[in-house]
Amino acid sequence: MNNELIFSLAAAEMIARNFYGFQTRPPTNIKFIPAEQPEQSYALPPNSSMVCLGIPFTTNELGLRDGPILPDSENLFRILCFGDSITFGSGVATDETYPNVLENTLQARAGEAAKIDIINAGVGGYNFQNILASANKLISVLHPNVVVYAFVENDLDDSFSPGPRGALVEMDPLKSPDAAFIEVWYGAKWKNRLSPKSFLFSTFALYRLFSRMINPYPMNKLPLLLGSGPETKQRWKLWEERLLKLKESCDGSGTRLVLYQVGMRNRSEVLYRKFKSICEQHAILFASTLPLFDHYTYSKRNSLRYDPHPNKEAHQLMAARLDCFLQGSGVLPEACVRKDKTDCSNDEEIDLNAERTIQLIADDMPAEIDLTNSEGIIGILGGIGLERRMARSCLFRLGGAGNKIAVESKALLGTPAEPQTLSVRLQDSSPSAPIRVNEEWSTVTFDIPFGMENQLIEVELIANGPVHIPTLAEREGGATPYTVEIRRIKRIHSSDSL
């Protein structure tokens, strides 16, 4: 390699680091423990010291990333903040998280007139199922004046479970251990896990930038949240039921509930409208970070850069936005209200063009999913591992046109006495008749009902027969349950040759 080429590569690497801010991902050493309730699934151990993305932190007697719990007193005003790793504050110091920034702001304003206690109850990876179980327990113990639930895009995902070494594994404790793990970022995780794990190459910003360019993923595509399929409708129905249960728990304790959407422009407009409508219907206070962040600039301006979590400055913006909203809602004690007439409002007007674009992106699904070449992966919502092996079922959406679904598959565990079969459930229909899967690669086809030949369809592919279920320890190493191997899923016409 000549000197000119070495110099050019070095210069390009420096430009990539300066412009994109790439740096090596710091270490994390968090060991979760099983929670008392299966709905909560897991928790942080109490009175412990750990590290998250290179930042040391400690937990208090309740296993929360906060100081010791203050005793109730006459002038104590307490806010309890629930959420996932964003509320927890992955990658920032404890006093830099938005709950702590807000506490310091309100306390400085109140002076000695009130004692402000804002407790950070965020736990990395929590979905709404976990949050509701945690909230039901903590509200009765801590008697907060206000509960803030910070919603993020993966709150409709299945729940993680803790492994024997304290790592989180993709297994929902409320589902069968052979079930598919459904999540909004399935496609993004697939792409990320396919990337070479070489430490030598991954330390170069130029290499990571090039990997992004040749392996793009539309990060504003949220099919599980915004699609029109049965799974999306069912999960939103369950989410709203849980929200009402959280409101009931708050109402029973005389606590005001605030839903705080962590969203951004050019990505979250459809969700914003949905949340606002639900909250208005049930008289729940609603705020959003929509005015603060933009999908196209967030990574460079507001994220940790080596990781998508918010940086210190983003947490400050979130705290200021929440402060303004709480003041305008009249839930703060008089001592915490600003005496000046500064306008705390933020522009939450929806960009209708952005809203339409996001919905179109969500509904744009492939007609073919090629697992060998990782093409069309965006159509899968869960249930297939990197080895192309399917759990008891997998869930996917297909666009395009055609009156049949062709599945190229191979049985992995079938025997003459107990063969493996496949069937499909389209939209809300009953499962089709099972078709036997051969031990060698072969294609089985399923009919698409008349009238749906040109429609976007949601399909659950179901495997019957033997299944391999890994232990929790094996799951910590990346193992997943499997039945059959899938190479290709394609929408075809009856006249097409297989």
FENUR-V220344 format. One record per residue. N is the residue number from 0. RES is the residue in one small letter. OMEGA is omega in whole degrees, 0 to 359 (none if undefined). Layout:
n res omega
N RES OMEGA
N RES OMEGA
This chain:
n res omega
0 m 184
1 n 185
2 n 181
3 e 180
4 l 178
5 i 180
6 f 181
7 s 179
8 l 179
9 a 179
10 a 179
11 a 178
12 e 180
13 m 178
14 i 180
15 a 180
16 r 182
17 n 185
18 f 185
19 y 176
20 g 181
21 f 172
22 q 182
23 t 180
24 r 180
25 p 184
26 p 175
27 t 178
28 n 179
29 i 178
30 k 180
31 f 178
32 i 177
33 p 177
34 a 180
35 e 182
36 q 179
37 p 179
38 e 178
39 q 174
40 s 184
41 y 181
42 a 172
43 l 179
44 p 180
45 p 174
46 n 184
47 s 176
48 s 182
49 m 181
50 v 176
51 c 181
52 l 176
53 g 183
54 i 177
55 p 175
56 f 178
57 t 175
58 t 180
59 n 185
60 e 178
61 l 181
62 g 180
63 l 178
64 r 184
65 d 178
66 g 178
67 p 181
68 i 179
69 l 176
70 p 177
71 d 176
72 s 187
73 e 184
74 n 180
75 l 175
76 f 189
77 r 174
78 i 181
79 l 185
80 c 178
81 f 178
82 g 180
83 d 185
84 s 177
85 i 176
86 t 177
87 f 177
88 g 178
89 s 176
90 g 176
91 v 179
92 a 183
93 t 182
94 d 177
95 e 178
96 t 185
97 y 175
98 p 180
99 n 177
100 v 179
101 l 179
102 e 180
103 n 179
104 t 182
105 l 180
106 q 178
107 a 180
108 r 184
109 a 182
110 g 181
111 e 183
112 a 180
113 a 174
114 k 183
115 i 180
116 d 178
117 i 187
118 i 179
119 n 179
120 a 179
121 g 178
122 v 182
123 g 176
124 g 182
125 y 167
126 n 185
127 f 176
128 q 179
129 n 183
130 i 181
131 l 179
132 a 178
133 s 182
134 a 180
135 n 180
136 k 187
137 l 180
138 i 181
139 s 181
140 v 189
141 l 176
142 h 181
143 p 172
144 n 182
145 v 171
146 v 176
147 v 175
148 y 180
149 a 182
150 f 172
151 v 193
152 e 181
153 n 179
154 d 176
155 l 178
156 d 169
157 d 182
158 s 171
159 f 172
160 s 178
161 p 176
162 g 183
163 p 178
164 r 175
165 g 177
166 a 178
167 l 179
168 v 183
169 e 176
170 m 179
171 d 183
172 p 180
173 l 179
174 k 176
175 s 182
176 p 177
177 d 185
178 a 174
179 a 175
180 f 186
181 i 182
182 e 184
183 v 183
184 w 180
185 y 182
186 g 180
187 a 179
188 k 178
189 w 180
190 k 182
191 n 182
192 r 177
193 l 182
194 s 178
195 p 183
196 k 182
197 s 180
198 f 182
199 l 182
200 f 186
201 s 178
202 t 181
203 f 180
204 a 181
205 l 179
206 y 181
207 r 177
208 l 179
209 f 178
210 s 178
211 r 184
212 m 182
213 i 183
214 n 187
215 p 175
216 y 182
217 p 187
218 m 174
219 n 177
220 k 186
221 l 186
222 p 181
223 l 182
224 l 191
225 l 181
226 g 182
227 s 183
228 g 181
229 p 182
230 e 178
231 t 180
232 k 181
233 q 181
234 r 177
235 w 177
236 k 179
237 l 179
238 w 180
239 e 177
240 e 179
241 r 177
242 l 179
243 l 176
244 k 177
245 l 178
246 k 179
247 e 178
248 s 178
249 c 181
250 d 180
251 g 180
252 s 182
253 g 184
254 t 176
255 r 180
256 l 177
257 v 171
258 l 183
259 y 181
260 q 174
261 v 184
262 g 180
263 m 179
264 r 182
265 n 174
266 r 192
267 s 184
268 e 181
269 v 178
270 l 179
271 y 181
272 r 180
273 k 180
274 f 183
275 k 179
276 s 180
277 i 182
278 c 178
279 e 180
280 q 185
281 h 177
282 a 177
283 i 178
284 l 185
285 f 175
286 a 183
287 s 173
288 t 182
289 l 180
290 p 189
291 l 190
292 f 177
293 d 183
294 h 187
295 y 179
296 t 186
297 y 185
298 s 182
299 k 187
300 r 194
301 n 183
302 s 175
303 l 180
304 r 175
305 y 184
306 d 184
307 p 181
308 h 182
309 p 175
310 n 183
311 k 182
312 e 178
313 a 177
314 h 177
315 q 178
316 l 180
317 m 179
318 a 180
319 a 179
320 r 180
321 l 176
322 d 180
323 c 181
324 f 181
325 l 176
326 q 181
327 g 181
328 s 177
329 g 182
330 v 181
331 l 174
332 p 185
333 e 183
334 a 182
335 c 182
336 v 180
337 r 181
338 k 179
339 d 183
340 k 180
341 t 181
342 d 181
343 c 185
344 s 174
345 n 181
346 d 178
347 e 177
348 e 182
349 i 173
350 d 185
351 l 178
352 n 178
353 a 180
354 e 180
355 r 181
356 t 180
357 i 179
358 q 178
359 l 179
360 i 181
361 a 183
362 d 181
363 d 184
364 m 182
365 p 174
366 a 181
367 e 176
368 i 181
369 d 185
370 l 179
371 t 182
372 n 178
373 s 177
374 e 181
375 g 182
376 i 181
377 i 180
378 g 184
379 i 176
380 l 177
381 g 173
382 g 178
383 i 179
384 g 182
385 l 179
386 e 180
387 r 181
388 r 187
389 m 173
390 a 179
391 r 175
392 s 170
393 c 184
394 l 180
395 f 176
396 r 180
397 l 173
398 g 179
399 g 182
400 a 179
401 g 182
402 n 177
403 k 173
404 i 178
405 a 181
406 v 177
407 e 191
408 s 179
409 k 178
410 a 180
411 l 188
412 l 185
413 g 176
414 t 176
415 p 181
416 a 182
417 e 181
418 p 174
419 q 181
420 t 175
421 l 171
422 s 180
423 v 171
424 r 180
425 l 181
426 q 182
427 d 185
428 s 174
429 s 179
430 p 178
431 s 175
432 a 182
433 p 177
434 i 182
435 r 178
436 v 181
437 n 177
438 e 174
439 e 181
440 w 177
441 s 182
442 t 174
443 v 182
444 t 179
445 f 181
446 d 170
447 i 185
448 p 178
449 f 181
450 g 181
451 m 186
452 e 183
453 n 183
454 q 168
455 l 183
456 i 173
457 e 187
458 v 169
459 e 177
460 l 189
461 i 177
462 a 175
463 n 182
464 g 185
465 p 178
466 v 174
467 h 180
468 i 180
469 p 175
470 t 177
471 l 179
472 a 178
473 e 178
474 r 176
475 e 177
476 g 177
477 g 181
478 a 178
479 t 176
480 p 179
481 y 179
482 t 181
483 v 176
484 e 181
485 i 179
486 r 184
487 r 173
488 i 187
489 k 174
490 r 185
491 i 171
492 h 180
493 s 183
494 s 182
495 d 174
496 s 182
497 l none
